[in-house]
Amino acid sequence: MGPNNKHALYSVIAGTGSYLPTRKIPNTHFLQKEFYASDGSRLTKPNHEIINNFEIITGIKERRYVTDDITTSDIAFFAAQEALRSSHIDKETIDYLIVAHNFGDLLCDNRRSNIVPSISARVKYKLGIENPKTVAYDIPFGCPGWLQGVIQADCFIKVGIAKRVLVIGAETLSRIADPHDIDSMIYSDGAGAVVFEAREGTENIGIISHAARTDTLNHAHLLHMGKSYNPSHGNGDLFLKMEGHKVYDYALRTVPFVVKECLDTAGFSIFDVSKVLLHQANAKMDEAILKRLCRLYNMREFAHDIMPMTIERLGNSSVATLPTLIDLLYKGHLDGHRIAAGDLLVFASVGAGMSINAMTYKVPEQEVSLCGASMPGGAAG
């Protein structure tokens, strides 16, 4: 898109951060697990076959779990600290502090959600922010929660009620996953954070467009909470449950059109896109979404480096996957993937609700030097 010939406010990335838990959990960790079907029957297929099939379908070989002494608000704080440090801005100048999560501070020995005070309030406290005008609130919006927080941040900035917004995604799914459900191998823990800042200009930069939808009539309960598949697990704990095939079908039928809507609104097409940054839910699903998106533009082939992936070694950490992906990308920690000034990035996420959102982002000139590989960060590894 060309110049607007008048000054406008744009939301640009001022700093990024992430926290990758120290416990690396390979697929072999699940070899001794007892897996059950949803009807309570014990699965008879050998675990090594179950795990091999799982890896082929999802692409996941390893994931990260937090240690027993760490909670969601802790890792959200770690990621926020790094984002603020890399932005070189005063934490007291943050207008909004938004934390996307779904289960609050789960303890290793207590799976009950703990969200009073809010996770955002806990993070603001841990950061030591004194400014009462730094408004802190949470977003429970399924896996698209972080991106929805970014959409809200962009609205605050563009109407002039905020200059700087810190948006965090953090989750400890290892504590809400049923150890007797094959889907437990999908989930992981992690946190990512991005500081967005207002910048005035005459040309479209930063966040340019976004789109979102929620389909509840037939899809509200594709992800839900339920008892363990193991009938002898009778202590009343509830675990995250997913109708995987239906989620996969819904995502393939719907996500490409939301992304196209977002690109159309900005006046772009897939041919303008440098990187497609998708929520890291399932490698096979993300690849299929990209292919269907390209098909909407009659694009038969796409560059092999257009869609960076982290799911192979980090698993699905829900709201944390996108901000973690951004942090690793901006700091040069993803082999074969780099960004440059003028690059157009398109983001998309899908999750419980069912909800989908998408966003286009044009990388400003100053941002490349700001968020290059020389930035401090402890996310790699």
Order of alpha helices (4+ residues) and beta strands (2+ residues): beta-beta-alpha-beta-alpha-beta-alpha-beta-alpha-beta-beta-beta-beta-beta-alpha-beta-alpha-alpha-alpha-beta-beta-alpha
